[in-house]
Amino acid sequence: MGTARTHAYFRLGARDAKFVAPSLDREHQEYNPVALQHLARGVAVVRIPGTDAREIDVPAPIVDGGNPEAVIKQSRLHYGVSRATVERNIAKVLQFNS
């Protein structure tokens, strides 16, 4: 958990829930790890230093539909890599591993 002091957990798997639950314990009361496995969609358990853990509802973002073409264009500008570059990198890796 490092040095982070405020924690927010959405639905967790069994292993993670067992690991996290002790950090949510209160004095004389253990937090049930099963509760972390069955949180509803959009619900998180939050623990702020000096307070008890509590559930909060996190509303889904409002989606207006937007312009899919603009999103694709913007994504390609920021994250796109030319096919030639990708193929060159793959060739380097394959030759290195041969």
Sequence and secondary structure as in RCSB ss.txt:
>XXXX:A:sequence
MGTARTHAYFRLGARDAKFVAPSLDREHQEYNPVALQHLARGVAVVRIPGTDAREIDVPAPIVDGGNPEAVIKQS
RLHYGVSRATVERNIAKVLQFNS
>XXXX:A:secstr
 TT   EEE S  HHHHHHHGGGG BTTB   HHHHHS  TTEEEEE TTS  EEEE          HHHHHHHH
HHHH   HHHHHHHHHHHHHHH 
